[in-house]
Amino acid sequence: MVHDGPPVPGSGTYRVHIMHRGTGKWYEMQDLHVAEVLPQMITLSETLLQVWAVNKSIPNPYFVDKLKNAQGMETTGSEHNANFTSST
């Protein structure tokens, strides 16, 4: 969301840039006017608000490493407990 105009409450206009996920095309909407825009034009505006979507099909290496470490710690802990109980 982009605000055009003076930074005074009740003045100026708002524009929204939206990407169509099916086509990858960007659109600019202001009131009832919709126009296709180049992706390079999106970065030229100072945004007031940004909304993002999570892409879960791309693995997050930080999360995967933490998950492996947590699973490794659980395995190590259970093996340690098994060895401890068998020796008593």
C-alpha positions as CSV (number, residue, x, y, z in Angstrom):
1,M,0.0,0.0,0.0
2,V,1.4,3.4,-1.0
3,H,0.2,6.8,0.1
4,D,0.5,9.7,-2.4
5,G,0.1,13.3,-1.1
6,P,0.9,15.3,1.9
7,P,1.3,13.5,5.2
8,V,-1.8,15.0,6.6
9,P,-4.8,12.9,7.9
10,G,-7.6,12.8,5.3
11,S,-5.5,14.0,2.4
12,G,-3.9,12.2,-0.5
13,T,-4.7,8.9,-2.1
14,Y,-3.8,5.3,-1.6
15,R,-2.6,2.8,-4.2
16,V,-2.1,-0.9,-3.8
17,H,0.2,-3.2,-5.8
18,I,-0.9,-6.8,-6.1
19,M,0.9,-9.7,-7.8
20,H,-1.3,-12.3,-9.6
21,R,0.3,-15.6,-8.5
22,G,-1.0,-17.5,-11.5
23,T,0.6,-15.2,-14.1
24,G,3.3,-13.5,-12.0
25,K,2.1,-10.1,-13.3
26,W,1.9,-7.0,-11.1
27,Y,-1.2,-4.7,-11.0
28,E,-1.7,-1.3,-9.4
29,M,-5.2,-0.5,-8.0
30,Q,-6.4,2.9,-7.0
31,D,-10.1,3.1,-6.3
32,L,-11.8,1.4,-9.3
33,H,-8.8,1.9,-11.6
34,V,-6.7,-1.2,-12.3
35,A,-3.6,-1.1,-14.4
36,E,-0.7,-3.6,-15.1
37,V,2.7,-2.3,-13.9
38,L,6.2,-3.5,-14.4
39,P,7.8,-5.2,-11.4
40,Q,10.6,-2.6,-11.4
41,M,8.1,0.1,-10.7
42,I,7.0,-1.5,-7.5
43,T,10.4,-0.9,-5.8
44,L,10.3,2.9,-6.6
45,S,7.5,3.6,-4.2
46,E,7.8,4.0,-0.4
47,T,5.3,1.5,1.0
48,L,3.1,2.2,4.0
49,L,2.1,-1.4,4.5
50,Q,3.4,-4.7,3.1
51,V,1.6,-8.1,3.1
52,W,3.6,-11.2,2.3
53,A,2.6,-14.8,1.7
54,V,4.7,-17.8,2.9
55,N,5.9,-20.2,0.3
56,K,6.0,-23.5,2.1
57,S,7.3,-25.4,-1.0
58,I,10.8,-23.9,-0.5
59,P,12.5,-25.4,2.6
60,N,13.8,-23.0,5.2
61,P,17.4,-24.2,5.9
62,Y,17.3,-22.6,9.4
63,F,14.2,-24.5,10.3
64,V,15.5,-27.8,8.8
65,D,18.7,-27.6,10.7
66,K,16.9,-26.8,14.0
67,L,14.6,-29.8,13.4
68,K,17.5,-32.1,12.7
69,N,19.3,-30.9,15.8
70,A,16.1,-31.4,17.9
71,Q,15.6,-34.9,16.5
72,G,19.3,-35.7,17.1
73,M,19.0,-34.6,20.7
74,E,15.9,-36.7,21.2
75,T,17.6,-39.7,19.8
76,T,20.7,-39.1,21.8
77,G,18.6,-38.6,24.9
78,S,16.6,-41.8,24.4
79,E,19.7,-43.9,23.6
80,H,21.3,-42.5,26.8
81,N,18.3,-43.4,28.8
82,A,18.2,-46.9,27.3
83,N,21.8,-47.5,28.1
84,F,21.3,-46.0,31.6
85,T,18.4,-48.3,32.3
86,S,20.0,-51.4,31.0
87,S,23.1,-50.9,33.1
88,T,21.1,-50.7,36.4
